[in-house]
Amino acid sequence: MVKRLFYLLLLPLISCIDPYEVELEEGAQLLTVDGMITTEPGKQSVRLTRSDTYGSVFEGLIRPVSNATVIIRDNTGKVVFLEEEEAGIYWTSENFATEVGKTYTLQIQTSNGTVYTSLPETVQPVPEINSLSVQTIRTPVEGEEIDKSGIQVVAEITDPADQNNFYYWESAPAVYVLRTRPDLYTPRPSDTNTSREPQPKDCCIVCFRTETVNEGVFIAQDDNFNGLTTKVPVAYIEDDGLRFITTYRADIRQISISQEAYRFLKLVKQQTEISGSVFDPPPATIRGNMINLENPEETVLGFFMVGSETQRRIYIDQSDLTFAQSEAIIPDDCRLSDGADIDPPADWNP
């Protein structure tokens, strides 16, 4: 009887609890500029977005900035207008390229009339990549019996002695031989097909898959190797059980950048490598080289980079690895995988 009376007294208290609604102020919409132009001829792009620091429950966190006027101006007065071909992505002409020794500035006028400009960036020469080699990297994973692994690409370069050089490496789209198991194909249940019986496909087992992999920020300055030949890590490619079954082709871009761009990328690298330790530096907003002409105090994210570029290609065979992940199984036609094609690239030459 006492317990029943206690429950009856408690019910009104429970029913009178109202949900507490938290209202957050909408975060500032920060303009972000992502663009790099180099001496490599071709269509080159600048991407404009706006991001919220918080608010809206992270809804629409990144928004493209469309209908802006975007131009690149060099120190001789030449002006190039970029065209918006995708929402927020503005492209140069087909054969655009920077020239060593020239200085370039990015100027943006948004649809509401606000004008932004970058600080001038001068193109510095870049040495060739003498050679590329690979080494296997194994990383123990807590609670797992099998290590995480991948390939580190190492470049040998001869640094010029007569100048202070800053380097940035990026991986161009890579191609690898993708092998799948269409003979193991089993359709998923649907309204018209409830069978779970295997239905092997006749084709296709081998395709060539194109992907873009940029894991980490790879930069260097020549303080410790000025005028010397040295080897530097320039890329990391994780072994996912598919990439290194047979042959993987990587193209490495070596780009000269300014000291200011190097400092910016170094801060980005530090932020992306935060591990969650109490010794990590606190996260911070990293300002780039873009400013609002009417309101210089406005925070603009990103950096407009200008550089000279050289590339080198390497083919990686499974035999080059000292440790490999177990082969992953895709039980379907290889042509249905993203970026896959039955025909090899015209310049495929392992």
NUFI-947686 format. One record per residue: residue in three letters; x, y, z of N, C-alpha, C in turn. Coordinates in steps of 0.001 Angstrom, whole numbers, plus 500000, padded with zeros to 6 digits. Example, Ala and Ser with C-alpha at 12.3 -4.5 7.8 and 13.67 -1.06 7.14 Angstrom:
<pts>
ala513190494310507800512300495500507800513200496700507800
ser512850497750507080513670498940507140512900500030507870
</pts>
This chain:
<pts>
met500818498795500000500000500000500000500858501264500000
val501917501233500797502811502402500861503496502630499523
lys503946501524498894504621501657497592503668502227496557
arg502392501751496572501429502224495587501165503712495768
leu501062504159497031500855505578497308502041506417496843
phe503247505897497011504469506612496580504458506816495068
tyr504097505784494299504039505895492838502982506906492404
leu501852506909493078500795507860492716501228509304492947
leu501970509511494042502481510860494314503556511288493331
leu504313510314492811505426510617491910504976510929490493
leu503863510333490049503394510504488671503132511966488304
pro502456512753489144502242514163488783503549514920488593
leu504561514565489386505844515254489248506484514951487905
ile506374513677487487506966513297486198506234513949485051
ser504921513989485118504133514510484002504277516018483846
cys504763516705484873504870518160484795506230518638484286
ile507137517705483941508460518105483465508373518549482016
asp508770519763481700508775520286480335510168520164479737
pro510259519859478434511588519783477807512262521145477792
tyr513572521134478007514355522374478009514942522583476624
glu514575523673476004515035523961474656516213524927474720
val517280524545474025518473525385473984518508526130472667
glu518615527431472722518699528244471512520123528781471391
leu520751528443470275522119528901470036522123529981468977
glu522970530963469160523136531973468127523792531349466907
glu523375531805465748523945531265464511525394531709464380
gly526259530776464020527667531085463898527961531984462711
ala529096532628462746529509533503461653529772532694460394
gln529309533192459273529529532528457993530846533038457413
leu531863532205457501533207532618457108533475532230455661
leu533973533178454885534368532887453511535637532038453530
thr535621530959452759536780530080452648537232530036451196
val538516530280450967539090530301449619540083529149449498
asp539873528305448512540750527163448281541192527199446825
gly542426527610446586542895527724445212544398527650445116
met544886527020444052546316526951443796546535526942442288
ile547383527827441808547718527856440385549220527623440242
thr549602526870439206551003526514439025551411526662437569
thr552656526313437304553206526403435946552771525239435057
glu552053524267435612551568523135434813550359523584434005
pro550443523627432651549320524131431840548072523269432012
gly546927523927432060545662523212432181544628524058432904
lys543403523534432996542349524224433731542665524166435228
gln542672525323435853542997525399437271541852526128437969
ser541592525751439212540352526184439849540574526904441173
val539567527687441527539458528326442839538070527991443365
arg538018527473444601536742527091445203536393528067446316
leu535152528561446283534665529500447288533500528889448046
thr533589528892449373532506528395450212532345529295451424
arg531224529126452106531022529761453400530687528675454406
ser531302528749455578531085527733456597530657528378457897
asp529848527652458678529411528128459985530332527584461063
thr530623528395462084531405527903463206530580526963464066
tyr529287527223464192528358526343464884526962526860464584
gly525949526196465151524584526639464947523888525808463886
ser522574525939463797521746525233462819521912523725462923
val522387523257464074522637521829464292523471521268463134
phe524478522063462724525417521678461675524718521419460337
glu523546522013460143522823521826458894523364522801457850
gly523680522296456657524228523157455621525525523783456050
leu526414522989456647527615523529457268528516524234456256
ile528609523688455056529440524289454016528554524646452833
arg528579525899452455527728526380451370528595526959450258
pro528388526554449001529155527162447902528777528624447717
val529769529418447342529540530839447052529454530994445540
ser528245531217445038528021531304443598527853532750443151
asn527912532919441835527667534214441187528658535292441608
ala529875534875441926530926535847442245531734536152440978
thr532389537292440987533342537625439925534733537311440456
val535436536418439773536738535949440238537769536193439147
ile538833536908439476539880537190438494541253536936439110
ile542209536629438232543613536509438611544381537574437846
arg545164538360438575545911539455437965547405539247438235
asp548241539452437213549681539346437436550310540738437506
asn551599540778437796552264542066438021552480542863436745
thr552184542274435586552289543029434335550964543671433956
gly549916543419434747548602543984434459547675543044433720
lys548143541841433369547295540882432664546239540333433607
val544994540281433131543867539831433952543218538615433306
val542942537596434099542253536389433637540973536230434437
phe539835536130433732538546535915434389538273534415434496
leu537825533977435676537487532584435882535979532397435738
glu535583531242435195534172530951434974533680529909435970
glu532463530127436472531864529185437419531195528057436640
glu531802526873436687531257525724435977530481524791436906
glu530792524827438190530052524125439222529788525110440339
ala528809524810441176528453525744442244529659526022443136
gly530114527265443130531214527677443984532604527342443481
ile532724526714442293534040526347441756534259527122440456
tyr535336527901440422535627528806439310536899528343438615
trp536845528269437256537925527659436477538571528650435527
thr539875528456435317540599529222434300540346528595432934
ser540998529131431913540916528550430574541720527256430516
glu541645526550429392542249525223429229543760525204429430
asn544463526198428931545930526167428928546549527201429857
phe545837527572430904546367528573431825547572528012432587
ala548572528842432797549749528442433576550432529698434122
thr551017529576435298551799530677435844553187530693435200
glu553918531767435426555276531889434910556225532210436058
val557380531546436043558370531758437092558809533223437088
gly558867533821438287559281535209438428558138536192438469
lys556950535792437994555810536695438001555074536618439343
thr554361537689439665553586537780440897552103537800440557
tyr551301537063441324549875536914441019549029537280442238
thr547846537824441939546895538215442979545513537720442583
leu544787537157443545543407536727443333542472537807443852
gln541481538183443033540492539166443453539099538575443287
ile538251538788444302536909538220444329535909539318444664
gln534849539389443883533731540256444235532492539384444340
thr531922539280445542530749538438445748529508539116445172
ser528406538368445134527180538884444522526615540093445264
asn526976540260446550526495541431447292527453542615447209
gly528505542497446390529408543611446157530632543659447037
thr530790542728447976531968542717448838533192542268448050
val534297542984448211535504542706447436536599542169448355
tyr537187541054447931538297540429448648539497540339447717
thr540680540399448297541895540248447505542914539445448297
ser543759538746447562544855538035448217546071538945448276
leu546984538618449164548276539277449135549067538725447948
pro549963539491447358550685539022446169551533537783446467
glu551544536842445524552343535618445621553232535519444375
thr554529535317444599555485535245443493555883533797443220
val555958533448441936556297532084441539557805531872441617
gln558223530898442432559628530547442565559916529272441752
pro561126529134441204561459527911440440561476526691441352
val561276525513440752561266524265441512562214523269440846
pro563046522562441602563929521556440998563155520309440607
glu563754519494439747563135518241439335563209517213440463
ile562345516219440393562434515059441286563387514061440638
asn564486513748441325565460512814440747564885511408440621
ser564207510949441664563652509601441650562603509475442744
leu561792508424442632560802508095443644561011506657444090
ser560863506402445367560947505054445910559840504884446941
val559635503646447402558571503395448376559098502594449544
gln558455502745450675558730501911451833557411501614452545
thr557300500412453089556077499998453765556049500543455183
ile554917501108455564554719501634456909553661500787457621
arg554021500260458804553079499495459614552787500254460896
thr551497500329461246551082501047462445550212500142463308
pro550674499786464510549846498948465393548544499659465754
val547461498897465813546148499425466183545705498754467472
glu545404499571468476545020499026469782543775498151469653
gly543855496946470176542728496028470151542613495214468885
glu543508495446467918543474494710466657544718493838466531
glu544523492645465957545655491742465772546497492121464555
ile545871492718463549546567493057462304546870494547462283
asp548120494886461988548532496289461914547854496988460741
lys547642498282460914547300499130459781548575499332458970
ser548462499419457649549676499551456841549410500377455587
gly550498500792454964550404501564453736551778501788453150
ile551798502552452074553033502845451345553398504311451531
gln554628504561451940555152505922451969556023506132450736
val555686507157449961556465507485448775557540508489449171
val558786508208448770559934509048449128560548509615447854
ala560749510917447829561354511590446669562790511964446964
glu563652511759445974565019512263446054565099513544445236
ile565558514624445862565666515910445169567041516506445426
thr567488517347444501568721518115444676568329519571444849
asp568483520076446036568030521422446374569018522468445857
pro568533523535445219569423524607444770570083525312445959
ala571348525676445788572099526294446887571931527803446929
asp571449528398445847571439529857445755570129530495446198
gln569227529725446801567956530299447222567366529489448376
asn566454530127449092565745529456450180564468528862449615
asn564338527537449667563226526859449010562214526310450003
phe560939526373449596559838525803450368559052524886449436
tyr558804523666449884558215522635449028556862522170449561
tyr555987521832448612554695521221448927554476520078447942
trp554110518895448472553869517736447612552412517317447687
glu551865516997446538550474516569446451550390515426445445
ser549485514484445695549302513361444780548258513715443737
ala548618513557442467547662513713441386546790512454441346
pro545675512455440585544849511246440503545668510009440150
ala545494508950440928546234507698440747545358506664440045
val546018505642439490545311504548438817545878503230439326
tyr544990502262439586545490500945439977544615499847439371
val545186498660439307544471497502438779543537496990439872
leu542237497023439589541227496557440529540774495158440127
arg540856494241441059540438492872440791539256492526441692
thr538167492064441095536960491729441849536534490286441578
arg535436489865442231534941488493442103533474488502441673
pro533204488758440383531814488715439918531186487320440023
asp532028486286440122531501484921440260530834484702441608
leu531070485603442548530460485485443875529239486386444044
tyr528791487008442970527696487975443070526422487322443597
thr525832487974444606524545487566445153523672488803445253
pro522507488828444591521673490041444605521102490306445988
arg520858491569446252520218491942447501518716491694447396
pro518090491296448488516633491090448446515915492395448107
ser514863492276447316514046493436446947512596493002446851
asp511737493971446484510306493659446372510037492622445287
thr510880492635444249510665491713443132511568490494443180
asn512561490529444074513501489418444131513865489144445587
thr513401488038446094513691487670447482514729486569447580
ser515288486185446443516258485093446438517603485560446978
arg518245484682447746519597484945448229520573483950447629
glu520167483340446523521038482391445854522084483135445037
pro523314482643444988524349483278444147523924483312442684
gln524232484421442040523953484576440611525219485097439935
pro526182484226439687527486484657439138527329485458437853
lys528188486473437715528235487277436495529419486849435649
asp529273486990434343530341486582433430531471487601433373
cys531180488850433662532162489921433492531924490984434551
cys532904491656434980534302491604434571535154491514435831
ile536308490890435697537164490625436844538191491725437069
val538773492247435980539871493213436084539466494546435462
cys539646495621436225539413496983435737540589497868436154
phe540558499104435663541541500113436057540785501233436762
arg541115501421438028540357502351438867541160503622439122
thr540516504768438927541149506071439151540640506654440463
glu541552507186441269541173507778442542542132508905442893
thr541695509761443797542554510816444341542762510553445822
val544008510381446210544344510103447605545341511151448084
asn544950511935449064545859512903449689545704512773451193
glu546479511872451774546416511615453209547575512329453902
gly547254513445454552548285514202455239548776515376454413
val549520516253455078550119517431454439551624517210454395
phe552199517242453184553628516970453005554318518244452531
ile555131518810453410555833520061453134557259519958453673
ala558118520854453205559487520910453711560095522260453365
gln561049522701454179561898523842453843563339523351453870
asp564207524033453149565553523491452927566591523964453944
asp566162524354455136567119524818456147568191523772456443
asn567799522497456439568733521433456799569397520749455602
phe568966521086454382569569520416453216569790521383452060
asn569973522663452368570189523651451306571405523286450464
gly571207523170449151572290522855448236572689521392448211
leu571938520523448899572296519110448990571263518236448297
thr571641516988448046570697515980447571570150515241448786
thr568839515148448863568219514555450047566994513752449649
lys566487512945450585565266512171450378564209512654451371
val562982512861450849561911513435451654560630512631451437
pro559890512273452517558572511644452344557608512623451680
val556919512178450630556062513092449870554617512618449733
ala554314511394450165552941510905450074552788509657450925
tyr551555509398451350551228508155452052549952507603451436
ile549976506306451097548830505646450484548481504436451331
glu547323504441451941546920503344452819546621502086452013
asp547010500954452542546698499653451948545308499241452422
asp544330499280451505542956498925451867542574497525451416
gly543568496730451000543287495385450538542917495301449081
leu542871496451448389542533496488446964543632497132446126
arg544236498208446659545136499039445863546401498304445409
phe546935497438446235548243496849445938548165495349445645
ile547026494904445139546904493492444762547843493184443596
thr547923494105442641548862493927441519549702495176441316
thr549173496172440579549967497351440220549226498638440563
tyr549960499589441148549406500887441523550293501967440905
arg549680502950440240550440504043439629550150505344440359
ala551213505990440848551077507264441553551841508353440811
asp551236509524440709551874510710440139552036511741441253
ile553273512127441505553572513057442593553857514447442035
arg553147515440442554553358516834442172554276517492443202
gln555373518038442739556294518791443605556154520267443247
ile555769521077444230555410522467443969556219523393444864
ser556820524399444257557482525442445045556413526394445558
ile556516526777446818555553527705447400556297528809448136
ser555574529839448499556190530958449216556372530599450692
gln557159531387451375557367531180452805556050531345453566
glu555218532298453139553934532519453808553011531308453608
ala552999530739452391552179529554452142552682528370452956
tyr554013528250453092554590527175453896554143527302455360
arg554190528493455903553763528699457288552299528330457467
phe551459528704456497550041528372456555549845526859456556
leu550508526154455631550365524699455550550931524000456779
lys551960524570457370552528523983458585551505524031459719
leu550774525138459842549732525241460857548599524264460567
val548233524130459285547199523164458905547640521752459269
lys548896521441458983549440520123459301549376519849460802
gln549737520836461607549692520668463058548268520414463536
gln547299521116462943545909520936463351545374519566462952
thr545720519101461751545194517813461272545836516635461972
glu547001516851462596547694515751463257547455515718464762
ile546509516532465249546166516503466661545595515131467009
ser546113514519468045545732513145468382544751513051469536
gly544446514158470185543556514113471332544292514048472652
ser545608514156472615546405514119473837546298515454474571
val546542515417475897546532516658476679547679517572476284
phe548661517038475575549809517843475155549594518482473780
asp548460518202473142548175518803471846547954520299472003
pro548358521088470997548040522514471044546542522713470858
pro545961523760471437544521523991471265544211524343469820
pro543059523863469284542698524213467911542473525711467774
ala542809526244466623542680527686466420542292527959464980
thr541684529128464752541355529558463401542627529964462672
ile542858529382461516544075529656460749543735530621459629
arg544193531842459748543918532843458720544893532676457568
gly544406532928456377545223532808455186545697534158454682
asn545792534269453351546310535511452752545232536313452033
met543959536058452376542846536799451777542331537841452761
ile542002539027452247541470540093453101540273540756452434
asn539375541254453263538246542064452826538740543502452721
leu538656544094451540539207545443451342538497546493452187
glu537204546293452449536463547275453228536524546979454722
asn536766545730455075536797545336456481537952544370456705
pro539176544878456821540348544010456971540304543113458200
glu539453543438459196539369542630460405538542541360460206
glu537826541263459096537026540057458844537937538841458690
thr537561537746459316538329536511459192537954535803457895
val538944535590457039538748534842455793539648533615455853
leu539078532450455645539825531209455756540402530793454400
gly541411529935454441542007529431453207543194530245452750
phe543764529816451631544981530460451121544998530324449601
phe545322531416448931545518531380447481547000531169447221
met547336529977446700548736529599446501549135529716445038
val550385530086444864550956530225443530552311529531443541
gly552594528731442520553862528019442540554303527509441196
ser555497526949441201556054526265440033555978524765440313
glu555687523975439299555394522560439516556198521640438607
thr556583520485439162557129519394438371556500518105438873
gln556413517098438007555776515839438382556681514661438044
arg556488513578438777557168512325438472556237511167438811
arg556342510111438020555447508957438130556190507745438658
ile555462506917439430556019505663439925554959504574439844
tyr555369503383439405554508502199439421554928501337440605
ile553953500953441421554212500165442627553610498778442439
asp554456497754442531553981496370442452553813495795443849
gln553011494740443937552812494103445230554133493599445820
ser555064493230444949556362492731445413557196493821446086
asp556829495097445883557554496200446515557181496357447990
leu556110495713448423555655495816449805556306494734450661
thr556703495106451852557232494113452786556134493567453701
phe554968494193453660553806493727454414552568494181453663
ala551586493293453503550381493639452762549143493176453513
gln548071493930453351546795493542453932546191492373453145
ser545318491641453800544612490560453117543760491141451996
glu543649490400450908542912490891449755541439491063450099
ala540920492258449815539500492528450027538686491967448866
ile537483491523449160536635490896448150535480491825447792
ile535362492138446506534189492841445984533439491836445110
pro532306491299445579531608490250444844530697490803443744
asp531308491472442773530502492075441709531379492403440514
asp530760492842439446531426493301438229532313494497438582
cys533585494451438215534508495532438585534116496866437960
arg533388496836436855533006498076436173532010498902436976
leu531368498270437974530380498975438783531012499722439954
ser532308499561440156533007500293441213533257501730440774
asp533179502673441708533396504088441390534779504293440791
gly534839505035439682536114505372439061536752504259438269
ala536033503155438034536618502000437345536269501985435867
asp537204501494435068537021501360433622537696500083433170
ile537077499398432199537635498135431724538917498350430932
asp539066499522430331540243499803429505541305500554430302
pro542568500252430096543634500982430809543781502387430234
pro544358503310430995544659504639430453545589504514429247
ala545505505460428324546319505412427118547804505436427436
asp548201506043428556549617506138428919550009505125429993
trp549230504058430137549563503020431122550763502226430638
asn551861502281431382553110501647430931553945501240432129
pro553518500185432860554278499800434053555639499211433715
</pts>
